[in-house]
Amino acid sequence: MSIFPLSYRVVGQDDYMLEIAVGTDGGYCVNCGDHTSHEPRSGTLDKTRRAKLEAVMGRAVECLGQSWTSPAPEGAEGFNAELALGEGAARRVFRFWEGALGEQPELEAAVRELEVI
């Protein structure tokens, strides 16, 4: 399964928002949602970064399996996120709240790899 295209979207408290998209060609766009201090940025992943991202995401998909949702418990604070990998029938979508990262080390590793783009 190809992990590309991939998208990661986070929504948090106090209007926090982060979107990262990586296309099949390795082109990426990072949008922090706060254009007053963080302009959107884009570029193309180099071979090393792309290979590392593919490896980390590949391990995550193997461990996480098919698409799933892990909603926040009632009253919980923190961010909610969606990670979508691939396209068509092979596409997998994982929706989770911040607490799921501590329960899913592969998911946490995937998110941390995206955050350094």
CNS distance restraints for C-alpha pairs under 8 A (distance, minus, plus):
assign (resid   1 and name CA) (resid  86 and name CA) 7.23 0.50 0.50
assign (resid   1 and name CA) (resid  90 and name CA) 6.74 0.50 0.50
assign (resid   2 and name CA) (resid  85 and name CA) 7.79 0.50 0.50
assign (resid   2 and name CA) (resid  86 and name CA) 5.63 0.50 0.50
assign (resid   3 and name CA) (resid  54 and name CA) 6.78 0.50 0.50
assign (resid   3 and name CA) (resid  57 and name CA) 6.91 0.50 0.50
assign (resid   3 and name CA) (resid  58 and name CA) 7.09 0.50 0.50
assign (resid   3 and name CA) (resid  85 and name CA) 4.83 0.50 0.50
assign (resid   3 and name CA) (resid  86 and name CA) 4.53 0.50 0.50
assign (resid   4 and name CA) (resid  22 and name CA) 6.89 0.50 0.50
assign (resid   4 and name CA) (resid  23 and name CA) 5.98 0.50 0.50
assign (resid   4 and name CA) (resid  24 and name CA) 4.94 0.50 0.50
assign (resid   4 and name CA) (resid  85 and name CA) 6.09 0.50 0.50
assign (resid   4 and name CA) (resid  86 and name CA) 4.80 0.50 0.50
assign (resid   4 and name CA) (resid  87 and name CA) 7.36 0.50 0.50
assign (resid   5 and name CA) (resid  21 and name CA) 7.51 0.50 0.50
assign (resid   5 and name CA) (resid  22 and name CA) 5.69 0.50 0.50
assign (resid   5 and name CA) (resid  23 and name CA) 4.47 0.50 0.50
assign (resid   5 and name CA) (resid  24 and name CA) 4.99 0.50 0.50
assign (resid   5 and name CA) (resid  85 and name CA) 6.23 0.50 0.50
assign (resid   5 and name CA) (resid  86 and name CA) 5.22 0.50 0.50
assign (resid   5 and name CA) (resid  87 and name CA) 6.71 0.50 0.50
assign (resid   6 and name CA) (resid  21 and name CA) 5.78 0.50 0.50
assign (resid   6 and name CA) (resid  22 and name CA) 5.31 0.50 0.50
assign (resid   6 and name CA) (resid  23 and name CA) 6.58 0.50 0.50
assign (resid   6 and name CA) (resid  83 and name CA) 7.38 0.50 0.50
assign (resid   6 and name CA) (resid  84 and name CA) 5.47 0.50 0.50
assign (resid   6 and name CA) (resid  85 and name CA) 4.50 0.50 0.50
assign (resid   6 and name CA) (resid  86 and name CA) 6.06 0.50 0.50
assign (resid   7 and name CA) (resid  19 and name CA) 7.30 0.50 0.50
assign (resid   7 and name CA) (resid  20 and name CA) 5.66 0.50 0.50
assign (resid   7 and name CA) (resid  21 and name CA) 4.33 0.50 0.50
assign (resid   7 and name CA) (resid  22 and name CA) 6.39 0.50 0.50
assign (resid   7 and name CA) (resid  82 and name CA) 7.87 0.50 0.50
assign (resid   7 and name CA) (resid  83 and name CA) 5.82 0.50 0.50
assign (resid   7 and name CA) (resid  84 and name CA) 5.22 0.50 0.50
assign (resid   7 and name CA) (resid  85 and name CA) 6.74 0.50 0.50
assign (resid   8 and name CA) (resid  18 and name CA) 7.88 0.50 0.50
assign (resid   8 and name CA) (resid  19 and name CA) 5.65 0.50 0.50
assign (resid   8 and name CA) (resid  20 and name CA) 5.13 0.50 0.50
assign (resid   8 and name CA) (resid  21 and name CA) 6.40 0.50 0.50
assign (resid   8 and name CA) (resid  81 and name CA) 7.16 0.50 0.50
assign (resid   8 and name CA) (resid  82 and name CA) 5.66 0.50 0.50
assign (resid   8 and name CA) (resid  83 and name CA) 4.50 0.50 0.50
assign (resid   8 and name CA) (resid  84 and name CA) 6.44 0.50 0.50
assign (resid   9 and name CA) (resid  17 and name CA) 7.43 0.50 0.50
assign (resid   9 and name CA) (resid  18 and name CA) 5.70 0.50 0.50
assign (resid   9 and name CA) (resid  19 and name CA) 4.46 0.50 0.50
assign (resid   9 and name CA) (resid  20 and name CA) 6.52 0.50 0.50
assign (resid   9 and name CA) (resid  81 and name CA) 5.47 0.50 0.50
assign (resid   9 and name CA) (resid  82 and name CA) 5.31 0.50 0.50
assign (resid   9 and name CA) (resid  83 and name CA) 6.68 0.50 0.50
assign (resid  10 and name CA) (resid  16 and name CA) 7.88 0.50 0.50
assign (resid  10 and name CA) (resid  17 and name CA) 5.49 0.50 0.50
assign (resid  10 and name CA) (resid  18 and name CA) 5.08 0.50 0.50
assign (resid  10 and name CA) (resid  19 and name CA) 6.45 0.50 0.50
assign (resid  10 and name CA) (resid  79 and name CA) 6.52 0.50 0.50
assign (resid  10 and name CA) (resid  80 and name CA) 5.77 0.50 0.50
assign (resid  10 and name CA) (resid  81 and name CA) 4.29 0.50 0.50
assign (resid  10 and name CA) (resid  82 and name CA) 6.64 0.50 0.50
assign (resid  11 and name CA) (resid  15 and name CA) 7.43 0.50 0.50
assign (resid  11 and name CA) (resid  16 and name CA) 5.79 0.50 0.50
assign (resid  11 and name CA) (resid  17 and name CA) 4.62 0.50 0.50
assign (resid  11 and name CA) (resid  18 and name CA) 6.74 0.50 0.50
assign (resid  11 and name CA) (resid  79 and name CA) 5.54 0.50 0.50
assign (resid  11 and name CA) (resid  80 and name CA) 5.46 0.50 0.50
assign (resid  11 and name CA) (resid  81 and name CA) 6.31 0.50 0.50
assign (resid  12 and name CA) (resid  16 and name CA) 4.82 0.50 0.50
assign (resid  12 and name CA) (resid  17 and name CA) 6.24 0.50 0.50
assign (resid  12 and name CA) (resid  78 and name CA) 6.05 0.50 0.50
assign (resid  12 and name CA) (resid  79 and name CA) 4.05 0.50 0.50
assign (resid  12 and name CA) (resid  80 and name CA) 6.31 0.50 0.50
assign (resid  13 and name CA) (resid  77 and name CA) 7.90 0.50 0.50
assign (resid  13 and name CA) (resid  78 and name CA) 6.67 0.50 0.50
assign (resid  13 and name CA) (resid  79 and name CA) 6.73 0.50 0.50
assign (resid  16 and name CA) (resid  32 and name CA) 7.91 0.50 0.50
assign (resid  16 and name CA) (resid  33 and name CA) 7.27 0.50 0.50
assign (resid  16 and name CA) (resid  34 and name CA) 7.89 0.50 0.50
assign (resid  17 and name CA) (resid  32 and name CA) 5.78 0.50 0.50
assign (resid  17 and name CA) (resid  33 and name CA) 5.38 0.50 0.50
assign (resid  17 and name CA) (resid  34 and name CA) 7.74 0.50 0.50
assign (resid  18 and name CA) (resid  30 and name CA) 7.43 0.50 0.50
assign (resid  18 and name CA) (resid  31 and name CA) 5.79 0.50 0.50
assign (resid  18 and name CA) (resid  32 and name CA) 4.44 0.50 0.50
assign (resid  18 and name CA) (resid  33 and name CA) 6.18 0.50 0.50
assign (resid  19 and name CA) (resid  29 and name CA) 7.92 0.50 0.50
assign (resid  19 and name CA) (resid  30 and name CA) 5.79 0.50 0.50
assign (resid  19 and name CA) (resid  31 and name CA) 5.09 0.50 0.50
assign (resid  19 and name CA) (resid  32 and name CA) 6.36 0.50 0.50
assign (resid  19 and name CA) (resid  33 and name CA) 7.81 0.50 0.50
assign (resid  20 and name CA) (resid  28 and name CA) 7.15 0.50 0.50
assign (resid  20 and name CA) (resid  29 and name CA) 5.76 0.50 0.50
assign (resid  20 and name CA) (resid  30 and name CA) 4.58 0.50 0.50
assign (resid  20 and name CA) (resid  31 and name CA) 6.44 0.50 0.50
assign (resid  20 and name CA) (resid 114 and name CA) 7.50 0.50 0.50
assign (resid  21 and name CA) (resid  28 and name CA) 5.46 0.50 0.50
assign (resid  21 and name CA) (resid  29 and name CA) 5.38 0.50 0.50
assign (resid  21 and name CA) (resid  30 and name CA) 6.70 0.50 0.50
assign (resid  22 and name CA) (resid  26 and name CA) 5.90 0.50 0.50
assign (resid  22 and name CA) (resid  27 and name CA) 5.61 0.50 0.50
assign (resid  22 and name CA) (resid  28 and name CA) 4.27 0.50 0.50
assign (resid  22 and name CA) (resid  29 and name CA) 6.69 0.50 0.50
assign (resid  23 and name CA) (resid  27 and name CA) 5.33 0.50 0.50
assign (resid  23 and name CA) (resid  28 and name CA) 6.31 0.50 0.50
assign (resid  25 and name CA) (resid  44 and name CA) 7.96 0.50 0.50
assign (resid  26 and name CA) (resid  44 and name CA) 5.39 0.50 0.50
assign (resid  26 and name CA) (resid  45 and name CA) 5.26 0.50 0.50
assign (resid  26 and name CA) (resid  46 and name CA) 7.85 0.50 0.50
assign (resid  26 and name CA) (resid  50 and name CA) 6.89 0.50 0.50
assign (resid  27 and name CA) (resid  42 and name CA) 7.33 0.50 0.50
assign (resid  27 and name CA) (resid  43 and name CA) 5.65 0.50 0.50
assign (resid  27 and name CA) (resid  44 and name CA) 4.12 0.50 0.50
assign (resid  27 and name CA) (resid  45 and name CA) 6.27 0.50 0.50
assign (resid  28 and name CA) (resid  42 and name CA) 5.36 0.50 0.50
assign (resid  28 and name CA) (resid  43 and name CA) 5.46 0.50 0.50
assign (resid  28 and name CA) (resid  44 and name CA) 5.78 0.50 0.50
assign (resid  28 and name CA) (resid  45 and name CA) 7.11 0.50 0.50
assign (resid  29 and name CA) (resid  40 and name CA) 7.10 0.50 0.50
assign (resid  29 and name CA) (resid  41 and name CA) 5.73 0.50 0.50
assign (resid  29 and name CA) (resid  42 and name CA) 4.21 0.50 0.50
assign (resid  29 and name CA) (resid  43 and name CA) 6.75 0.50 0.50
assign (resid  30 and name CA) (resid  40 and name CA) 5.66 0.50 0.50
assign (resid  30 and name CA) (resid  41 and name CA) 5.34 0.50 0.50
assign (resid  30 and name CA) (resid  42 and name CA) 6.17 0.50 0.50
assign (resid  30 and name CA) (resid 117 and name CA) 7.90 0.50 0.50
assign (resid  31 and name CA) (resid  38 and name CA) 7.93 0.50 0.50
assign (resid  31 and name CA) (resid  39 and name CA) 7.20 0.50 0.50
assign (resid  31 and name CA) (resid  40 and name CA) 4.49 0.50 0.50
assign (resid  31 and name CA) (resid  41 and name CA) 6.66 0.50 0.50
assign (resid  32 and name CA) (resid  38 and name CA) 6.25 0.50 0.50
assign (resid  32 and name CA) (resid  39 and name CA) 7.39 0.50 0.50
assign (resid  32 and name CA) (resid  40 and name CA) 6.56 0.50 0.50
assign (resid  33 and name CA) (resid  38 and name CA) 7.56 0.50 0.50
assign (resid  33 and name CA) (resid  40 and name CA) 7.80 0.50 0.50
assign (resid  34 and name CA) (resid  38 and name CA) 5.65 0.50 0.50
assign (resid  34 and name CA) (resid  39 and name CA) 7.32 0.50 0.50
assign (resid  35 and name CA) (resid  39 and name CA) 4.86 0.50 0.50
assign (resid  35 and name CA) (resid  40 and name CA) 7.12 0.50 0.50
assign (resid  45 and name CA) (resid  49 and name CA) 5.90 0.50 0.50
assign (resid  45 and name CA) (resid  50 and name CA) 5.61 0.50 0.50
assign (resid  46 and name CA) (resid  50 and name CA) 6.04 0.50 0.50
assign (resid  47 and name CA) (resid  51 and name CA) 6.04 0.50 0.50
assign (resid  48 and name CA) (resid  52 and name CA) 6.22 0.50 0.50
assign (resid  49 and name CA) (resid  53 and name CA) 6.08 0.50 0.50
assign (resid  50 and name CA) (resid  54 and name CA) 6.10 0.50 0.50
assign (resid  51 and name CA) (resid  55 and name CA) 6.16 0.50 0.50
assign (resid  52 and name CA) (resid  56 and name CA) 6.17 0.50 0.50
assign (resid  53 and name CA) (resid  57 and name CA) 5.95 0.50 0.50
assign (resid  53 and name CA) (resid 110 and name CA) 7.71 0.50 0.50
assign (resid  53 and name CA) (resid 113 and name CA) 6.53 0.50 0.50
assign (resid  53 and name CA) (resid 114 and name CA) 7.52 0.50 0.50
assign (resid  54 and name CA) (resid  58 and name CA) 5.73 0.50 0.50
assign (resid  55 and name CA) (resid  59 and name CA) 6.26 0.50 0.50
assign (resid  56 and name CA) (resid  60 and name CA) 6.29 0.50 0.50
assign (resid  56 and name CA) (resid 106 and name CA) 7.78 0.50 0.50
assign (resid  56 and name CA) (resid 109 and name CA) 6.91 0.50 0.50
assign (resid  56 and name CA) (resid 110 and name CA) 5.72 0.50 0.50
assign (resid  56 and name CA) (resid 113 and name CA) 7.46 0.50 0.50
assign (resid  57 and name CA) (resid  61 and name CA) 6.16 0.50 0.50
assign (resid  57 and name CA) (resid 110 and name CA) 5.56 0.50 0.50
assign (resid  58 and name CA) (resid  62 and name CA) 6.27 0.50 0.50
assign (resid  59 and name CA) (resid  63 and name CA) 6.28 0.50 0.50
assign (resid  59 and name CA) (resid 106 and name CA) 6.83 0.50 0.50
assign (resid  60 and name CA) (resid  64 and name CA) 5.80 0.50 0.50
assign (resid  60 and name CA) (resid 106 and name CA) 4.81 0.50 0.50
assign (resid  60 and name CA) (resid 107 and name CA) 5.73 0.50 0.50
assign (resid  60 and name CA) (resid 109 and name CA) 7.90 0.50 0.50
assign (resid  60 and name CA) (resid 110 and name CA) 6.55 0.50 0.50
assign (resid  61 and name CA) (resid  65 and name CA) 5.62 0.50 0.50
assign (resid  61 and name CA) (resid  66 and name CA) 7.75 0.50 0.50
assign (resid  63 and name CA) (resid 106 and name CA) 6.95 0.50 0.50
assign (resid  64 and name CA) (resid 106 and name CA) 7.73 0.50 0.50
assign (resid  64 and name CA) (resid 107 and name CA) 7.63 0.50 0.50
assign (resid  66 and name CA) (resid  92 and name CA) 6.14 0.50 0.50
assign (resid  66 and name CA) (resid  93 and name CA) 7.85 0.50 0.50
assign (resid  67 and name CA) (resid  92 and name CA) 4.86 0.50 0.50
assign (resid  67 and name CA) (resid  93 and name CA) 4.77 0.50 0.50
assign (resid  67 and name CA) (resid  94 and name CA) 5.37 0.50 0.50
assign (resid  68 and name CA) (resid  93 and name CA) 6.68 0.50 0.50
assign (resid  68 and name CA) (resid  94 and name CA) 5.15 0.50 0.50
assign (resid  68 and name CA) (resid  95 and name CA) 6.45 0.50 0.50
assign (resid  69 and name CA) (resid  94 and name CA) 5.82 0.50 0.50
assign (resid  69 and name CA) (resid  95 and name CA) 4.55 0.50 0.50
assign (resid  69 and name CA) (resid  96 and name CA) 5.76 0.50 0.50
assign (resid  70 and name CA) (resid  95 and name CA) 6.07 0.50 0.50
assign (resid  70 and name CA) (resid  96 and name CA) 4.55 0.50 0.50
assign (resid  70 and name CA) (resid  97 and name CA) 6.50 0.50 0.50
assign (resid  70 and name CA) (resid 100 and name CA) 6.90 0.50 0.50
assign (resid  71 and name CA) (resid  95 and name CA) 7.38 0.50 0.50
assign (resid  71 and name CA) (resid  96 and name CA) 5.65 0.50 0.50
assign (resid  71 and name CA) (resid  97 and name CA) 5.84 0.50 0.50
assign (resid  72 and name CA) (resid  76 and name CA) 6.03 0.50 0.50
assign (resid  72 and name CA) (resid  77 and name CA) 7.95 0.50 0.50
assign (resid  72 and name CA) (resid  80 and name CA) 7.74 0.50 0.50
assign (resid  72 and name CA) (resid  96 and name CA) 7.33 0.50 0.50
assign (resid  72 and name CA) (resid  97 and name CA) 5.29 0.50 0.50
assign (resid  72 and name CA) (resid  98 and name CA) 7.81 0.50 0.50
assign (resid  72 and name CA) (resid  99 and name CA) 7.48 0.50 0.50
assign (resid  78 and name CA) (resid  97 and name CA) 7.06 0.50 0.50
assign (resid  78 and name CA) (resid  98 and name CA) 5.82 0.50 0.50
assign (resid  79 and name CA) (resid  97 and name CA) 5.77 0.50 0.50
assign (resid  79 and name CA) (resid  98 and name CA) 5.41 0.50 0.50
assign (resid  80 and name CA) (resid  95 and name CA) 7.50 0.50 0.50
assign (resid  80 and name CA) (resid  96 and name CA) 5.80 0.50 0.50
assign (resid  80 and name CA) (resid  97 and name CA) 4.25 0.50 0.50
assign (resid  80 and name CA) (resid  98 and name CA) 6.21 0.50 0.50
assign (resid  81 and name CA) (resid  95 and name CA) 5.73 0.50 0.50
assign (resid  81 and name CA) (resid  96 and name CA) 5.39 0.50 0.50
assign (resid  81 and name CA) (resid  97 and name CA) 6.04 0.50 0.50
assign (resid  81 and name CA) (resid  98 and name CA) 7.64 0.50 0.50
assign (resid  82 and name CA) (resid  93 and name CA) 6.89 0.50 0.50
assign (resid  82 and name CA) (resid  94 and name CA) 5.60 0.50 0.50
assign (resid  82 and name CA) (resid  95 and name CA) 4.37 0.50 0.50
assign (resid  82 and name CA) (resid  96 and name CA) 6.40 0.50 0.50
assign (resid  83 and name CA) (resid  93 and name CA) 5.71 0.50 0.50
assign (resid  83 and name CA) (resid  94 and name CA) 5.19 0.50 0.50
assign (resid  83 and name CA) (resid  95 and name CA) 6.51 0.50 0.50
assign (resid  84 and name CA) (resid  91 and name CA) 7.04 0.50 0.50
assign (resid  84 and name CA) (resid  92 and name CA) 5.71 0.50 0.50
assign (resid  84 and name CA) (resid  93 and name CA) 4.31 0.50 0.50
assign (resid  84 and name CA) (resid  94 and name CA) 6.37 0.50 0.50
assign (resid  85 and name CA) (resid  91 and name CA) 5.61 0.50 0.50
assign (resid  85 and name CA) (resid  92 and name CA) 5.32 0.50 0.50
assign (resid  85 and name CA) (resid  93 and name CA) 6.45 0.50 0.50
assign (resid  86 and name CA) (resid  90 and name CA) 6.27 0.50 0.50
assign (resid  86 and name CA) (resid  91 and name CA) 4.45 0.50 0.50
assign (resid  86 and name CA) (resid  92 and name CA) 6.59 0.50 0.50
assign (resid  87 and name CA) (resid  91 and name CA) 4.41 0.50 0.50
assign (resid  87 and name CA) (resid  92 and name CA) 7.89 0.50 0.50
assign (resid  96 and name CA) (resid 100 and name CA) 6.16 0.50 0.50
assign (resid  97 and name CA) (resid 101 and name CA) 7.81 0.50 0.50
assign (resid  98 and name CA) (resid 102 and name CA) 7.95 0.50 0.50
assign (resid  99 and name CA) (resid 103 and name CA) 7.06 0.50 0.50
assign (resid 100 and name CA) (resid 104 and name CA) 6.06 0.50 0.50
assign (resid 101 and name CA) (resid 105 and name CA) 6.40 0.50 0.50
assign (resid 101 and name CA) (resid 107 and name CA) 6.14 0.50 0.50
assign (resid 101 and name CA) (resid 108 and name CA) 4.90 0.50 0.50
assign (resid 102 and name CA) (resid 108 and name CA) 7.18 0.50 0.50
assign (resid 104 and name CA) (resid 108 and name CA) 6.33 0.50 0.50
assign (resid 105 and name CA) (resid 109 and name CA) 6.12 0.50 0.50
assign (resid 106 and name CA) (resid 110 and name CA) 6.22 0.50 0.50
assign (resid 107 and name CA) (resid 111 and name CA) 6.20 0.50 0.50
assign (resid 108 and name CA) (resid 112 and name CA) 6.12 0.50 0.50
assign (resid 109 and name CA) (resid 113 and name CA) 6.17 0.50 0.50
assign (resid 110 and name CA) (resid 114 and name CA) 6.40 0.50 0.50
assign (resid 111 and name CA) (resid 115 and name CA) 6.25 0.50 0.50
assign (resid 112 and name CA) (resid 116 and name CA) 6.75 0.50 0.50
assign (resid 113 and name CA) (resid 117 and name CA) 7.30 0.50 0.50
